[in-house]
Amino acid sequence: MMTNFPKAAALLALALVSGSLAAQNYKVRSIAWERLEVTSALDTCPDREAMDIVRPYKAGVDSVMRPALGLSRVAMAAGRPESLLGNWAADVLVEGSTATGMERADMGLINVGGLRSNMPEGIVRRGDVMLIAPFENHLVVLEMKGKALRELMENIASVGGEGVSGSVRMVITPDGKLVSATIAGKEIEDTRTYRIATLDYLAEGNDHMTALKKAAKRHDLGILVRDLMAESIIKNRVIDSKIEGRIVLHKP
């Protein structure tokens, strides 16, 4: 489950401040927040006692986070309507759909909101992957008819795009309407069964992907998405991604 933390924090602050000031007849005029990343850049004057406490735990964390998995030719970020990280991640889901001997998925789908950090250019460490996919999401393959798949494409268009695999080509309008969609260069057939590789979180219809709940069959492969990503990097050694026109905005 994902939460809009800044918004939640602002609402909590508003409730606390409003409550404490109500008795004094004050009114809150505005609330502002900024994201502050807790990194070593803040350690200008580290506390020795605190460092002694943290040190043994840091060694354990570093042993997990620091190992190099491979290389990335480019830095990748997630975004809409199409992005380098979204493309790569969706392709990884399709690649992973065959892990248990199942037939390869026709399409991969990952939500932009589920990609929480960027892929660095150059050396990619396990910690980078854990930051990109920190949730306990696992791979699910859904079987759904073309009619439901077309609804899914409309869902994707309504949010301005998501991460989709290389088999997909979509044209959407700036206000979230679907103009056209194809799979592997072909029109979607209403009665044909398609296989969609995605996350268990999306399979429940979350993040506006309500059409996924209309799947006729669901296969939970029990593989964490971040493990799939790590294994793909190790296997391929060097990863890459390109903007290919998987989702484009309609130009009248």
Phi, psi and omega in degrees: 000137182245141182238142174281090189299311180303318180293317180297318180296319180296318179295320178296316179299319180299317181296316181293313181294316181298319180295318183287334183263347185302318182295338182262006177068025176270157176235140178282122181273322181197158176227133178231152178216160173216151180274126179243112180282129179273100181229177180296345179297338179276351186273052180288327178226072183296142178279122186298318181296318179295319180297324178296326179287319185285328190309309182296328179286322180299321179299319179293318179295315180299326181294335178270318189276332190277333184305134179280136180260326183173202183234150172243131181291333183222156170285139183235133175234157178266147179183181181236153001283336180221148181211159180298314182289321178298318178298311182298314183296319179295322177295324178297322178297317178296316178301319181285344183295343180264004188300327182256019179088008179281163177294144182299137180293149177282336186206144173247143180220127175224141181279140179302323180294341179275352179260099195267357179210181181257154173274126180283155169282142180094220184295131176249122181257162180302325179298327177298317180293321180294328177286325178292317183233074185280346184277162181274040179286140177237165186283134177231139173247123181252143174252123181216151179288158182302326180298317178290325178297321178297323175297322178298318177299323177293322175301314181297317179297323185295335179259004177088011179115153175219182176282118179234156184284172185294346179283347188263138170226122181229145170240127182230161178267159179301335180264017170087028177254146178275127177265312180202158179205137177225157174238123181054038177078007182238150176297149179286129180263126185304321187266353180281148176266129180245151180250125183244121175267122184207194180263152175301326179299315179286328180299338178277001179090011181286167180054037175072007179271056187296333182297336181295338178288349179269008180299139179285326179222150179229129178243111177271112184276348175069024180248125178296139182298320180293330176291321176300316180298313181298316181295323179295319179294316179298316182295315185273343179068311177234126180249159182208166177203150180220153171278119189242002184083030178294318174228119181234153178277136180291132177247107183302000000 
